[in-house]
Amino acid sequence: MAQILLLNGAKGFGHSHGRLNTTLHDHALRVLKDLGHGVVETQIDQGYDFEEEVGKILSADALVWQMAGWWMGEPWIVKKYMDEVFTTGHGRLWKNDGRSHTAPTKNYGKGGLLQGKKYMFSLTWNAPLEAFIDKEEFFGGVGVDGVYLHLHKAHEFLGMQALPTFICNDVIKNPQVEQYLQNYSTHLQKVFTAF
């Protein structure tokens, strides 16, 4: 049994009310509990205590981030959470940037203290999957993980390792909520059954 921290980055803004991300977050909570894992959660938009969140991260074997793609990245509340909580965790989540005075240009990003911990992104986008994987489309074939390189690197800076990303596409133009939930169940079972 693993300890998993679910981080819900749903945010009502403009035409979005954050319902799909909350639905996926709640679904993950049920699936992971059914798999026998211990699960704690944070609803980021409802507020949080920095020190409590550092404790949750330290106690977790894996973090699962639920968020929408807004203007080519994470909602601002997710970035704010990371800025505040990761910074508060200095000395516990990370010790330094990894460099030394004897080799100031080597090993940047190697000062994390969370080796052995994992993280996963669960994302919702109105963009079709082809926008990420087709070299002739908007993201030039870099894939969803290429679009989220900065967030992957933030976790790597802490010493964490990525689990496979989950993405729901066409969430406004062609929403298929039941299919998303079915696909997410399959993804979570594949990733976390033997975790």
N, CA, C and O atoms as a DFTB+ gen file, in Angstrom:
780 C
 N C O
     1  1       0.836      -1.189       0.000
     2  2       0.000       0.000       0.000
     3  2       0.877       1.247       0.000
     4  3       1.826       1.345       0.778
     5  1       0.563       2.179      -0.858
     6  2       1.309       3.432      -0.956
     7  2       0.488       4.573      -0.376
     8  3      -0.736       4.492      -0.268
     9  1       1.185       5.632      -0.009
    10  2       0.535       6.880       0.393
    11  2       0.565       7.812      -0.810
    12  3       1.630       8.081      -1.366
    13  1      -0.599       8.304      -1.210
    14  2      -0.705       9.141      -2.401
    15  2      -1.349      10.465      -2.036
    16  3      -2.387      10.498      -1.375
    17  1      -0.735      11.552      -2.465
    18  2      -1.277      12.889      -2.285
    19  2      -1.914      13.342      -3.592
    20  3      -1.240      13.470      -4.614
    21  1      -3.222      13.581      -3.545
    22  2      -3.952      14.095      -4.700
    23  2      -4.061      15.611      -4.575
    24  3      -4.560      16.127      -3.574
    25  1      -3.597      16.307      -5.585
    26  2      -3.595      17.771      -5.593
    27  2      -4.545      18.263      -6.677
    28  3      -4.255      18.144      -7.867
    29  1      -5.678      18.815      -6.259
    30  2      -6.677      19.268      -7.215
    31  2      -6.437      20.740      -7.549
    32  3      -6.643      21.623      -6.716
    33  1      -5.997      20.982      -8.784
    34  2      -5.749      22.341      -9.251
    35  2      -6.905      22.936     -10.025
    36  3      -6.711      23.877     -10.794
    37  1      -8.119      22.401      -9.836
    38  2      -9.296      22.946     -10.521
    39  2      -9.521      24.392     -10.113
    40  3      -9.355      24.756      -8.949
    41  1      -9.900      25.208     -11.086
    42  2     -10.133      26.625     -10.819
    43  2     -11.220      27.133     -11.752
    44  3     -11.107      27.009     -12.972
    45  1     -12.272      27.704     -11.182
    46  2     -13.281      28.349     -11.998
    47  2     -12.731      29.648     -12.560
    48  3     -12.220      30.485     -11.816
    49  1     -12.833      29.816     -13.864
    50  2     -12.297      31.018     -14.501
    51  2     -12.897      31.138     -15.884
    52  3     -12.934      30.161     -16.632
    53  1     -13.369      32.329     -16.235
    54  2     -13.956      32.536     -17.558
    55  2     -15.131      31.603     -17.776
    56  3     -16.052      31.554     -16.960
    57  1     -15.101      30.860     -18.879
    58  2     -16.197      29.944     -19.205
    59  2     -16.066      28.601     -18.485
    60  3     -16.982      27.782     -18.552
    61  1     -14.952      28.360     -17.802
    62  2     -14.740      27.083     -17.123
    63  2     -15.109      27.201     -15.648
    64  3     -14.813      28.204     -14.998
    65  1     -15.751      26.172     -15.140
    66  2     -16.098      26.139     -13.717
    67  2     -15.251      25.135     -12.948
    68  3     -15.441      24.965     -11.744
    69  1     -14.309      24.460     -13.629
    70  2     -13.438      23.505     -12.963
    71  2     -14.095      22.181     -12.628
    72  3     -13.515      21.367     -11.908
    73  1     -15.302      21.950     -13.143
    74  2     -16.053      20.734     -12.758
    75  2     -15.397      19.459     -13.259
    76  3     -15.348      18.473     -12.524
    77  1     -14.893      19.448     -14.483
    78  2     -14.301      18.224     -15.013
    79  2     -13.065      17.833     -14.194
    80  3     -12.878      16.659     -13.877
    81  1     -12.233      18.801     -13.856
    82  2     -11.036      18.473     -13.077
    83  2     -11.399      17.974     -11.688
    84  3     -10.751      17.060     -11.179
    85  1     -12.411      18.547     -11.070
    86  2     -12.858      18.052      -9.761
    87  2     -13.456      16.662      -9.902
    88  3     -13.254      15.816      -9.031
    89  1     -14.187      16.408     -10.979
    90  2     -14.746      15.075     -11.228
    91  2     -13.628      14.047     -11.371
    92  3     -13.715      12.956     -10.807
    93  1     -12.583      14.383     -12.116
    94  2     -11.447      13.473     -12.291
    95  2     -10.689      13.276     -10.981
    96  3     -10.273      12.160     -10.668
    97  1     -10.508      14.339     -10.222
    98  2      -9.849      14.257      -8.913
    99  2     -10.626      13.302      -7.984
   100  3     -10.041      12.417      -7.360
   101  1     -11.931      13.499      -7.908
   102  2     -12.763      12.643      -7.050
   103  2     -12.749      11.192      -7.527
   104  3     -12.770      10.265      -6.718
   105  1     -12.713      11.004      -8.832
   106  2     -12.656       9.657      -9.404
   107  2     -11.340       8.970      -9.012
   108  3     -11.331       7.801      -8.627
   109  1     -10.234       9.712      -9.117
   110  2      -8.927       9.156      -8.719
   111  2      -8.933       8.769      -7.243
   112  3      -8.371       7.740      -6.870
   113  1      -9.557       9.576      -6.416
   114  2      -9.646       9.281      -4.984
   115  2     -10.311       7.919      -4.761
   116  3      -9.825       7.100      -3.982
   117  1     -11.423       7.694      -5.450
   118  2     -12.143       6.410      -5.308
   119  2     -11.333       5.238      -5.855
   120  3     -11.218       4.204      -5.197
   121  1     -10.778       5.391      -7.040
   122  2     -10.034       4.295      -7.671
   123  2      -8.821       3.916      -6.831
   124  3      -8.565       2.734      -6.605
   125  1      -8.083       4.903      -6.372
   126  2      -6.861       4.628      -5.605
   127  2      -7.184       4.003      -4.244
   128  3      -6.453       3.129      -3.777
   129  1      -8.258       4.438      -3.615
   130  2      -8.683       3.802      -2.361
   131  2      -9.109       2.362      -2.607
   132  3      -8.800       1.472      -1.815
   133  1      -9.821       2.136      -3.710
   134  2     -10.235       0.766      -4.059
   135  2      -9.035      -0.137      -4.314
   136  3      -9.112      -1.346      -4.097
   137  1      -7.927       0.442      -4.774
   138  2      -6.695      -0.324      -4.989
   139  2      -5.947      -0.577      -3.677
   140  3      -4.934      -1.276      -3.657
   141  1      -6.455      -0.004      -2.585
   142  2      -5.867      -0.243      -1.273
   143  2      -4.846       0.780      -0.821
   144  3      -4.169       0.575       0.187
   145  1      -4.724       1.880      -1.551
   146  2      -3.747       2.898      -1.189
   147  2      -4.316       3.872      -0.164
   148  3      -5.525       4.096      -0.107
   149  1      -3.429       4.448       0.644
   150  2      -3.810       5.546       1.513
   151  2      -3.781       6.825       0.701
   152  3      -2.819       7.088      -0.020
   153  1      -4.833       7.620       0.818
   154  2      -4.932       8.818      -0.013
   155  2      -5.260      10.026       0.865
   156  3      -6.176       9.984       1.686
   157  1      -4.503      11.091       0.678
   158  2      -4.830      12.396       1.254
   159  2      -4.957      13.362       0.088
   160  3      -4.444      13.109      -1.002
   161  1      -5.639      14.462       0.325
   162  2      -5.874      15.381      -0.780
   163  2      -5.758      16.827      -0.336
   164  3      -5.886      17.162       0.842
   165  1      -5.512      17.664      -1.324
   166  2      -5.524      19.113      -1.144
   167  2      -6.335      19.706      -2.285
   168  3      -6.080      19.431      -3.457
   169  1      -7.314      20.523      -1.924
   170  2      -8.080      21.301      -2.898
   171  2      -7.395      22.666      -2.951
   172  3      -7.677      23.535      -2.126
   173  1      -6.517      22.851      -3.896
   174  2      -5.630      24.014      -3.902
   175  2      -6.398      25.328      -3.823
   176  3      -5.995      26.231      -3.090
   177  1      -7.497      25.450      -4.564
   178  2      -8.219      26.716      -4.616
   179  2      -8.942      27.033      -3.304
   180  3      -9.400      28.159      -3.108
   181  1      -9.046      26.057      -2.414
   182  2      -9.691      26.305      -1.114
   183  2      -8.699      26.788      -0.063
   184  3      -9.088      27.051       1.075
   185  1      -7.438      26.906      -0.423
   186  2      -6.409      27.379       0.493
   187  2      -5.677      26.222       1.143
   188  3      -6.155      25.088       1.143
   189  1      -4.518      26.519       1.695
   190  2      -3.667      25.474       2.267
   191  2      -2.642      26.122       3.175
   192  3      -2.341      27.309       3.050
   193  1      -2.117      25.339       4.078
   194  2      -1.052      25.757       4.976
   195  2       0.270      25.240       4.408
   196  3       0.399      24.045       4.145
   197  1       1.245      26.116       4.219
   198  2       2.502      25.730       3.568
   199  2       3.170      24.566       4.289
   200  3       3.570      23.590       3.654
   201  1       3.291      24.662       5.602
   202  2       3.980      23.619       6.372
   203  2       3.221      22.294       6.324
   204  3       3.827      21.227       6.229
   205  1       1.908      22.370       6.390
   206  2       1.107      21.143       6.307
   207  2       1.309      20.461       4.962
   208  3       1.386      19.235       4.890
   209  1       1.394      21.255       3.896
   210  2       1.591      20.678       2.564
   211  2       2.976      20.052       2.431
   212  3       3.117      18.999       1.809
   213  1       3.993      20.679       3.003
   214  2       5.324      20.068       2.988
   215  2       5.266      18.716       3.682
   216  3       5.841      17.743       3.194
   217  1       4.573      18.648       4.822
   218  2       4.413      17.379       5.530
   219  2       3.701      16.336       4.704
   220  3       4.080      15.165       4.719
   221  1       2.665      16.746       3.979
   222  2       1.942      15.807       3.115
   223  2       2.856      15.249       2.021
   224  3       2.822      14.057       1.717
   225  1       3.670      16.129       1.437
   226  2       4.590      15.680       0.383
   227  2       5.616      14.711       0.959
   228  3       5.908      13.683       0.349
   229  1       6.157      15.028       2.114
   230  2       7.151      14.151       2.732
   231  2       6.571      12.785       3.082
   232  3       7.282      11.781       3.038
   233  1       5.287      12.739       3.430
   234  2       4.634      11.481       3.806
   235  2       4.186      10.664       2.596
   236  3       3.906       9.471       2.722
   237  1       4.117      11.294       1.430
   238  2       3.580      10.636       0.236
   239  2       4.642       9.846      -0.511
   240  3       5.809      10.233      -0.557
   241  1       4.220       8.741      -1.091
   242  2       5.060       8.003      -2.034
   243  2       4.900       8.557      -3.440
   244  3       5.807       8.452      -4.266
   245  1       3.725       9.155      -3.709
   246  2       3.448       9.710      -5.034
   247  2       2.498      10.889      -4.914
   248  3       1.625      10.919      -4.046
   249  1       2.682      11.862      -5.803
   250  2       1.781      13.000      -5.943
   251  2       1.036      12.835      -7.255
   252  3       1.632      12.455      -8.263
   253  1      -0.264      13.119      -7.255
   254  2      -1.055      13.138      -8.484
   255  2      -1.657      14.528      -8.615
   256  3      -2.485      14.941      -7.804
   257  1      -1.228      15.240      -9.649
   258  2      -1.690      16.603      -9.920
   259  2      -2.831      16.559     -10.909
   260  3      -2.691      15.975     -11.984
   261  1      -3.965      17.167     -10.572
   262  2      -5.096      17.299     -11.488
   263  2      -5.220      18.757     -11.879
   264  3      -5.348      19.626     -11.017
   265  1      -5.182      19.033     -13.188
   266  2      -5.259      20.435     -13.619
   267  2      -5.668      20.552     -15.075
   268  3      -5.498      19.635     -15.878
   269  1      -6.210      21.712     -15.380
   270  2      -6.544      22.051     -16.762
   271  2      -5.337      22.688     -17.429
   272  3      -4.471      23.256     -16.763
   273  1      -5.288      22.587     -18.755
   274  2      -4.302      23.328     -19.526
   275  2      -4.859      24.713     -19.822
   276  3      -5.852      24.847     -20.537
   277  1      -4.227      25.734     -19.278
   278  2      -4.636      27.128     -19.506
   279  2      -3.493      27.861     -20.187
   280  3      -2.381      27.896     -19.660
   281  1      -3.740      28.425     -21.311
   282  2      -2.746      29.223     -22.000
   283  2      -1.383      28.533     -22.014
   284  3      -0.357      29.118     -21.665
   285  1      -1.414      27.279     -22.428
   286  2      -0.237      26.447     -22.677
   287  2       0.466      25.985     -21.406
   288  3       1.656      25.672     -21.440
   289  1      -0.243      25.939     -20.298
   290  2       0.381      25.446     -19.079
   291  2      -0.607      25.279     -17.946
   292  3      -1.816      25.180     -18.159
   293  1      -0.078      25.249     -16.756
   294  2      -0.876      25.016     -15.562
   295  2      -1.629      26.284     -15.140
   296  3      -1.186      27.391     -15.445
   297  1      -2.768      26.132     -14.440
   298  2      -3.436      27.303     -13.873
   299  2      -2.518      28.003     -12.867
   300  3      -1.673      27.365     -12.240
   301  1      -2.688      29.281     -12.723
   302  2      -1.811      30.057     -11.842
   303  2      -1.859      29.562     -10.408
   304  3      -0.861      29.670      -9.697
   305  1      -2.979      29.025      -9.962
   306  2      -3.031      28.559      -8.570
   307  2      -2.101      27.372      -8.348
   308  3      -1.574      27.197      -7.249
   309  1      -1.894      26.556      -9.376
   310  2      -0.972      25.418      -9.268
   311  2       0.461      25.932      -9.179
   312  3       1.235      25.463      -8.346
   313  1       0.818      26.886     -10.024
   314  2       2.173      27.464      -9.970
   315  2       2.408      28.164      -8.638
   316  3       3.492      28.065      -8.064
   317  1       1.397      28.872      -8.148
   318  2       1.514      29.556      -6.856
   319  2       1.734      28.540      -5.738
   320  3       2.577      28.747      -4.865
   321  1       0.978      27.444      -5.764
   322  2       1.148      26.382      -4.769
   323  2       2.592      25.871      -4.790
   324  3       3.229      25.747      -3.744
   325  1       3.090      25.582      -5.971
   326  2       4.453      25.068      -6.087
   327  2       5.469      26.094      -5.587
   328  3       6.386      25.750      -4.843
   329  1       5.307      27.346      -5.993
   330  2       6.238      28.382      -5.548
   331  2       6.259      28.474      -4.024
   332  3       7.328      28.533      -3.416
   333  1       5.087      28.487      -3.415
   334  2       4.993      28.660      -1.966
   335  2       5.424      27.412      -1.193
   336  3       6.213      27.497      -0.253
   337  1       4.905      26.267      -1.592
   338  2       5.151      25.044      -0.824
   339  2       6.557      24.512      -1.073
   340  3       7.243      24.140      -0.120
   341  1       7.000      24.465      -2.308
   342  2       8.340      23.970      -2.590
   343  2       9.395      24.866      -1.942
   344  3      10.398      24.371      -1.427
   345  1       9.174      26.179      -1.964
   346  2      10.124      27.087      -1.326
   347  2      10.140      26.887       0.187
   348  3      11.205      26.870       0.804
   349  1       8.960      26.735       0.781
   350  2       8.867      26.470       2.220
   351  2       9.603      25.182       2.589
   352  3      10.116      25.053       3.700
   353  1       9.652      24.240       1.666
   354  2      10.277      22.949       1.925
   355  2      11.790      22.927       1.820
   356  3      12.387      21.852       1.860
   357  1      12.435      24.092       1.687
   358  2      13.893      24.120       1.619
   359  2      14.476      23.428       2.853
   360  3      14.081      23.708       3.985
   361  1      15.419      22.524       2.611
   362  2      16.030      21.756       3.698
   363  2      15.324      20.439       3.972
   364  3      15.853      19.576       4.672
   365  1      14.120      20.289       3.414
   366  2      13.362      19.043       3.572
   367  2      12.985      18.434       2.229
   368  3      13.047      17.215       2.065
   369  1      12.595      19.264       1.268
   370  2      12.288      18.791      -0.081
   371  2      13.522      18.891      -0.986
   372  3      13.697      18.084      -1.899
   373  1      14.351      19.860      -0.729
   374  2      15.589      20.081      -1.485
   375  2      16.586      20.800      -0.579
   376  3      16.205      21.609       0.266
   377  1      17.877      20.487      -0.772
   378  2      18.892      21.111       0.095
   379  2      19.554      22.309      -0.564
   380  3      19.871      23.294       0.103
   381  1      19.765      22.225      -1.882
   382  2      20.395      23.310      -2.633
   383  2      20.171      23.034      -4.111
   384  3      19.402      22.141      -4.466
   385  1      20.832      23.789      -4.971
   386  2      20.617      23.561      -6.409
   387  2      21.521      22.481      -6.986
   388  3      21.480      22.219      -8.188
   389  1      22.344      21.849      -6.140
   390  2      23.165      20.726      -6.580
   391  2      24.596      21.073      -6.931
   392  3      25.448      20.187      -6.999
   393  1      24.874      22.341      -7.152
   394  2      26.235      22.734      -7.540
   395  2      27.118      22.904      -6.305
   396  3      26.625      23.030      -5.184
   397  1      28.411      22.906      -6.529
   398  2      29.365      23.150      -5.441
   399  2      30.285      24.291      -5.844
   400  3      30.346      24.668      -7.014
   401  1      30.999      24.836      -4.867
   402  2      31.952      25.918      -5.162
   403  2      33.117      25.418      -5.999
   404  3      33.743      26.196      -6.719
   405  1      33.415      24.127      -5.912
   406  2      34.522      23.582      -6.693
   407  2      34.127      23.270      -8.131
   408  3      34.987      23.168      -9.005
   409  1      32.806      23.115      -8.382
   410  2      32.325      22.851      -9.749
   411  2      31.036      23.643      -9.971
   412  3      29.960      23.052     -10.061
   413  1      31.131      24.977     -10.061
   414  2      29.934      25.817     -10.097
   415  2      29.076      25.698     -11.348
   416  3      27.953      26.202     -11.373
   417  1      29.588      25.036     -12.394
   418  2      28.790      24.888     -13.607
   419  2      28.256      23.471     -13.793
   420  3      27.631      23.176     -14.812
   421  1      28.494      22.591     -12.819
   422  2      28.096      21.184     -12.941
   423  2      27.033      20.830     -11.905
   424  3      26.990      21.390     -10.810
   425  1      26.184      19.890     -12.284
   426  2      25.203      19.261     -11.384
   427  2      24.046      20.146     -10.960
   428  3      23.411      19.878      -9.940
   429  1      23.754      21.209     -11.730
   430  2      22.574      22.006     -11.394
   431  2      21.342      21.090     -11.402
   432  3      21.197      20.240     -12.281
   433  1      20.472      21.270     -10.426
   434  2      19.237      20.489     -10.344
   435  2      19.393      19.167      -9.639
   436  3      18.478      18.344      -9.676
   437  1      20.532      18.930      -8.990
   438  2      20.791      17.643      -8.336
   439  2      20.741      17.727      -6.809
   440  3      21.275      16.851      -6.128
   441  1      20.112      18.762      -6.269
   442  2      20.087      18.935      -4.818
   443  2      18.784      18.514      -4.156
   444  3      18.534      18.864      -3.003
   445  1      17.945      17.762      -4.877
   446  2      16.664      17.330      -4.320
   447  2      16.815      16.254      -3.265
   448  3      17.773      15.481      -3.275
   449  1      15.853      16.215      -2.352
   450  2      15.876      15.251      -1.253
   451  2      14.746      14.226      -1.344
   452  3      14.544      13.456      -0.405
   453  1      14.012      14.202      -2.448
   454  2      12.839      13.327      -2.564
   455  2      13.075      12.130      -3.476
   456  3      12.151      11.678      -4.152
   457  1      14.307      11.610      -3.503
   458  2      14.597      10.441      -4.322
   459  2      13.671       9.288      -3.903
   460  3      13.405       9.079      -2.719
   461  1      13.195       8.557      -4.903
   462  2      12.302       7.430      -4.645
   463  2      10.839       7.808      -4.687
   464  3       9.984       6.929      -4.792
   465  1      10.522       9.096      -4.608
   466  2       9.126       9.530      -4.700
   467  2       8.769       9.772      -6.168
   468  3       9.623      10.101      -6.991
   469  1       7.487       9.600      -6.465
   470  2       6.999       9.730      -7.841
   471  2       5.941      10.832      -7.915
   472  3       5.418      11.293      -6.901
   473  1       5.647      11.237      -9.152
   474  2       4.567      12.197      -9.387
   475  2       3.909      11.871     -10.722
   476  3       4.507      11.243     -11.596
   477  1       2.656      12.318     -10.854
   478  2       1.907      12.091     -12.091
   479  2       1.054      13.312     -12.387
   480  3       0.491      13.922     -11.479
   481  1       0.961      13.665     -13.662
   482  2       0.071      14.735     -14.099
   483  2      -1.173      14.129     -14.732
   484  3      -1.075      13.229     -15.566
   485  1      -2.340      14.623     -14.337
   486  2      -3.603      14.309     -14.994
   487  2      -4.144      15.638     -15.508
   488  3      -4.422      16.547     -14.726
   489  1      -4.289      15.745     -16.822
   490  2      -4.524      17.029     -17.476
   491  2      -5.788      17.018     -18.314
   492  3      -6.183      15.985     -18.854
   493  1      -6.419      18.182     -18.415
   494  2      -7.551      18.353     -19.325
   495  2      -7.237      19.492     -20.280
   496  3      -6.801      20.566     -19.867
   497  1      -7.464      19.241     -21.562
   498  2      -7.203      20.225     -22.606
   499  2      -8.342      20.230     -23.613
   500  3      -8.923      19.185     -23.908
   501  1      -8.661      21.405     -24.140
   502  2      -9.585      21.454     -25.265
   503  2      -8.874      21.052     -26.551
   504  3      -9.531      20.638     -27.506
   505  1      -7.576      21.162     -26.598
   506  2      -6.822      20.789     -27.796
   507  2      -6.958      19.293     -28.059
   508  3      -6.986      18.498     -27.120
   509  1      -7.042      18.903     -29.335
   510  2      -7.053      17.475     -29.654
   511  2      -5.664      16.871     -29.439
   512  3      -4.665      17.590     -29.425
   513  1      -5.608      15.576     -29.276
   514  2      -4.332      14.893     -29.066
   515  2      -3.357      15.183     -30.201
   516  3      -2.153      15.300     -29.976
   517  1      -3.879      15.299     -31.422
   518  2      -3.025      15.544     -32.591
   519  2      -2.238      16.853     -32.460
   520  3      -1.144      16.973     -33.013
   521  1      -2.787      17.833     -31.734
   522  2      -2.076      19.109     -31.547
   523  2      -0.747      18.904     -30.821
   524  3       0.173      19.707     -30.970
   525  1      -0.647      17.829     -30.035
   526  2       0.572      17.543     -29.281
   527  2       1.541      16.630     -30.036
   528  3       2.757      16.791     -29.939
   529  1       0.993      15.672     -30.790
   530  2       1.851      14.615     -31.336
   531  2       2.171      14.735     -32.817
   532  3       3.129      14.128     -33.298
   533  1       1.381      15.509     -33.541
   534  2       1.600      15.669     -34.985
   535  2       2.596      16.810     -35.208
   536  3       2.368      17.929     -34.749
   537  1       3.693      16.533     -35.908
   538  2       4.730      17.550     -36.130
   539  2       4.225      18.744     -36.931
   540  3       4.822      19.819     -36.879
   541  1       3.139      18.569     -37.666
   542  2       2.583      19.657     -38.466
   543  2       1.561      20.488     -37.691
   544  3       1.078      21.501     -38.196
   545  1       1.231      20.068     -36.475
   546  2       0.228      20.777     -35.685
   547  2       0.881      21.696     -34.654
   548  3       2.105      21.830     -34.619
   549  1       0.061      22.323     -33.820
   550  2       0.454      23.465     -33.000
   551  2       1.728      23.263     -32.181
   552  3       2.607      24.125     -32.198
   553  1       1.846      22.140     -31.464
   554  2       2.998      21.939     -30.587
   555  2       4.174      21.255     -31.281
   556  3       5.157      20.904     -30.629
   557  1       4.082      21.066     -32.583
   558  2       5.209      20.587     -33.368
   559  2       5.679      19.186     -33.026
   560  3       6.836      18.844     -33.268
   561  1       4.790      18.365     -32.464
   562  2       5.132      16.979     -32.191
   563  2       5.906      16.744     -30.905
   564  3       6.451      15.656     -30.715
   565  1       5.974      17.736     -30.006
   566  2       6.757      17.540     -28.777
   567  2       6.038      16.663     -27.759
   568  3       6.652      16.208     -26.794
   569  1       4.741      16.419     -27.962
   570  2       3.975      15.610     -27.015
   571  2       3.590      16.412     -25.784
   572  3       4.137      17.485     -25.530
   573  1       2.644      15.879     -25.026
   574  2       2.165      16.596     -23.839
   575  2       3.280      16.779     -22.816
   576  3       3.332      17.812     -22.147
   577  1       4.167      15.809     -22.680
   578  2       5.245      15.943     -21.703
   579  2       6.260      16.992     -22.128
   580  3       6.924      17.586     -21.279
   581  1       6.391      17.226     -23.417
   582  2       7.244      18.316     -23.887
   583  2       6.651      19.672     -23.531
   584  3       7.377      20.597     -23.170
   585  1       5.329      19.788     -23.634
   586  2       4.655      21.030     -23.258
   587  2       4.834      21.293     -21.758
   588  3       4.926      22.445     -21.332
   589  1       4.882      20.226     -20.966
   590  2       4.996      20.352     -19.505
   591  2       6.430      20.127     -19.005
   592  3       6.629      19.769     -17.844
   593  1       7.415      20.333     -19.862
   594  2       8.806      20.111     -19.469
   595  2       9.176      20.890     -18.204
   596  3       9.861      20.366     -17.326
   597  1       8.726      22.129     -18.117
   598  2       9.072      22.947     -16.947
   599  2       8.565      22.334     -15.646
   600  3       9.259      22.386     -14.631
   601  1       7.359      21.752     -15.661
   602  2       6.842      21.121     -14.439
   603  2       7.553      19.804     -14.154
   604  3       7.796      19.465     -12.996
   605  1       7.882      19.074     -15.189
   606  2       8.677      17.858     -14.980
   607  2      10.020      18.218     -14.337
   608  3      10.471      17.544     -13.410
   609  1      10.647      19.274     -14.829
   610  2      11.948      19.675     -14.292
   611  2      11.835      20.184     -12.851
   612  3      12.754      19.978     -12.058
   613  1      10.742      20.834     -12.503
   614  2      10.548      21.275     -11.118
   615  2      10.527      20.080     -10.168
   616  3      11.098      20.135      -9.079
   617  1       9.870      19.008     -10.585
   618  2       9.820      17.802      -9.753
   619  2      11.162      17.071      -9.750
   620  3      11.583      16.547      -8.718
   621  1      11.824      17.036     -10.888
   622  2      13.156      16.428     -10.955
   623  2      14.131      17.180     -10.050
   624  3      15.008      16.568      -9.440
   625  1      13.984      18.494      -9.959
   626  2      14.819      19.314      -9.071
   627  2      14.691      18.842      -7.623
   628  3      15.645      18.923      -6.848
   629  1      13.494      18.346      -7.264
   630  2      13.267      17.818      -5.918
   631  2      13.750      16.376      -5.778
   632  3      13.764      15.834      -4.672
   633  1      14.144      15.752      -6.884
   634  2      14.620      14.374      -6.846
   635  2      13.566      13.348      -7.205
   636  3      13.806      12.148      -7.071
   637  1      12.388      13.799      -7.664
   638  2      11.274      12.891      -7.951
   639  2      11.354      12.331      -9.367
   640  3      12.055      12.867     -10.226
   641  1      10.618      11.236      -9.592
   642  2      10.554      10.598     -10.907
   643  2       9.118      10.606     -11.420
   644  3       8.165      10.458     -10.655
   645  1       8.988      10.784     -12.735
   646  2       7.665      10.884     -13.363
   647  2       7.015       9.527     -13.546
   648  3       7.675       8.538     -13.865
   649  1       5.709       9.499     -13.338
   650  2       4.845       8.402     -13.756
   651  2       4.180       8.833     -15.061
   652  3       4.168      10.028     -15.359
   653  1       3.628       7.916     -15.847
   654  2       3.018       8.299     -17.122
   655  2       1.899       9.337     -16.961
   656  3       1.036       9.216     -16.091
   657  1       1.939      10.340     -17.809
   658  2       0.944      11.415     -17.815
   659  2      -0.378      10.918     -18.390
   660  3      -0.403      10.103     -19.312
   661  1      -1.480      11.426     -17.826
   662  2      -2.818      11.157     -18.345
   663  2      -3.379      12.467     -18.878
   664  3      -3.210      13.519     -18.262
   665  1      -4.053      12.397     -20.036
   666  2      -4.640      13.613     -20.605
   667  2      -6.009      13.313     -21.198
   668  3      -6.219      12.284     -21.839
   669  1      -6.939      14.247     -20.965
   670  2      -8.252      14.248     -21.619
   671  2      -8.223      15.366     -22.649
   672  3      -7.847      16.496     -22.335
   673  1      -8.618      15.056     -23.873
   674  2      -8.577      16.024     -24.963
   675  2      -9.978      16.394     -25.433
   676  3     -10.948      15.688     -25.158
   677  1     -10.067      17.513     -26.145
   678  2     -11.337      17.993     -26.711
   679  2     -12.402      18.193     -25.644
   680  3     -13.574      17.899     -25.880
   681  1     -12.018      18.686     -24.482
   682  2     -12.946      18.714     -23.346
   683  2     -14.046      19.763     -23.477
   684  3     -15.048      19.692     -22.765
   685  1     -13.880      20.725     -24.365
   686  2     -14.939      21.715     -24.593
   687  2     -15.651      21.450     -25.910
   688  3     -16.880      21.454     -25.965
   689  1     -14.884      21.220     -26.973
   690  2     -15.494      21.021     -28.288
   691  2     -16.221      19.686     -28.425
   692  3     -17.232      19.590     -29.121
   693  1     -15.694      18.649     -27.751
   694  2     -16.292      17.321     -27.888
   695  2     -16.139      16.540     -26.577
   696  3     -15.450      15.520     -26.545
   697  1     -16.776      17.011     -25.495
   698  2     -16.586      16.348     -24.203
   699  2     -17.156      14.932     -24.179
   700  3     -18.269      14.679     -24.641
   701  1     -16.365      14.026     -23.632
   702  2     -16.770      12.618     -23.505
   703  2     -16.460      12.165     -22.078
   704  3     -15.571      11.341     -21.859
   705  1     -17.200      12.708     -21.111
   706  2     -16.856      12.542     -19.694
   707  2     -16.820      11.077     -19.282
   708  3     -15.889      10.658     -18.595
   709  1     -17.798      10.302     -19.679
   710  2     -17.806       8.882     -19.291
   711  2     -16.589       8.152     -19.841
   712  3     -16.011       7.303     -19.164
   713  1     -16.201       8.483     -21.070
   714  2     -15.008       7.864     -21.656
   715  2     -13.749       8.306     -20.923
   716  3     -12.848       7.501     -20.689
   717  1     -13.684       9.592     -20.560
   718  2     -12.534      10.078     -19.792
   719  2     -12.387       9.297     -18.490
   720  3     -11.288       8.880     -18.125
   721  1     -13.513       9.102     -17.792
   722  2     -13.469       8.394     -16.509
   723  2     -13.046       6.940     -16.695
   724  3     -12.269       6.406     -15.905
   725  1     -13.554       6.320     -17.725
   726  2     -13.173       4.929     -18.013
   727  2     -11.673       4.849     -18.340
   728  3     -10.965       3.974     -17.842
   729  1     -11.210       5.768     -19.176
   730  2      -9.787       5.788     -19.541
   731  2      -8.909       6.080     -18.327
   732  3      -7.817       5.528     -18.192
   733  1      -9.396       6.955     -17.443
   734  2      -8.613       7.307     -16.254
   735  2      -8.538       6.117     -15.295
   736  3      -7.491       5.862     -14.702
   737  1      -9.636       5.399     -15.147
   738  2      -9.604       4.183     -14.316
   739  2      -8.543       3.223     -14.819
   740  3      -7.748       2.701     -14.037
   741  1      -8.529       2.989     -16.129
   742  2      -7.558       2.076     -16.733
   743  2      -6.134       2.566     -16.483
   744  3      -5.256       1.777     -16.134
   745  1      -5.908       3.860     -16.662
   746  2      -4.587       4.448     -16.460
   747  2      -4.137       4.281     -15.010
   748  3      -3.020       3.830     -14.755
   749  1      -4.995       4.640     -14.069
   750  2      -4.642       4.551     -12.648
   751  2      -4.381       3.111     -12.226
   752  3      -3.456       2.840     -11.461
   753  1      -5.196       2.193     -12.724
   754  2      -4.991       0.780     -12.383
   755  2      -3.668       0.281     -12.930
   756  3      -2.960      -0.474     -12.264
   757  1      -3.334       0.701     -14.141
   758  2      -2.067       0.271     -14.746
   759  2      -0.869       0.825     -13.976
   760  3       0.114       0.117     -13.759
   761  1      -0.952       2.083     -13.567
   762  2       0.169       2.756     -12.909
   763  2       0.302       2.344     -11.443
   764  3       1.412       2.165     -10.941
   765  1      -0.843       2.195     -10.756
   766  2      -0.795       2.060      -9.306
   767  2      -1.144       0.675      -8.748
   768  3      -1.070       0.484      -7.534
   769  1      -1.521      -0.298      -9.589
   770  2      -1.873      -1.613      -9.058
   771  2      -0.677      -2.254      -8.370
   772  3      -0.818      -2.783      -7.267
   773  1       0.484      -2.220      -8.985
   774  2       1.668      -2.856      -8.395
   775  2       2.588      -1.816      -7.758
   776  3       3.770      -2.092      -7.552
   777  1       2.085      -0.659      -7.452
   778  2       2.900       0.447      -6.932
   779  2       3.328       0.150      -5.501
   780  3       4.022       0.958      -4.884
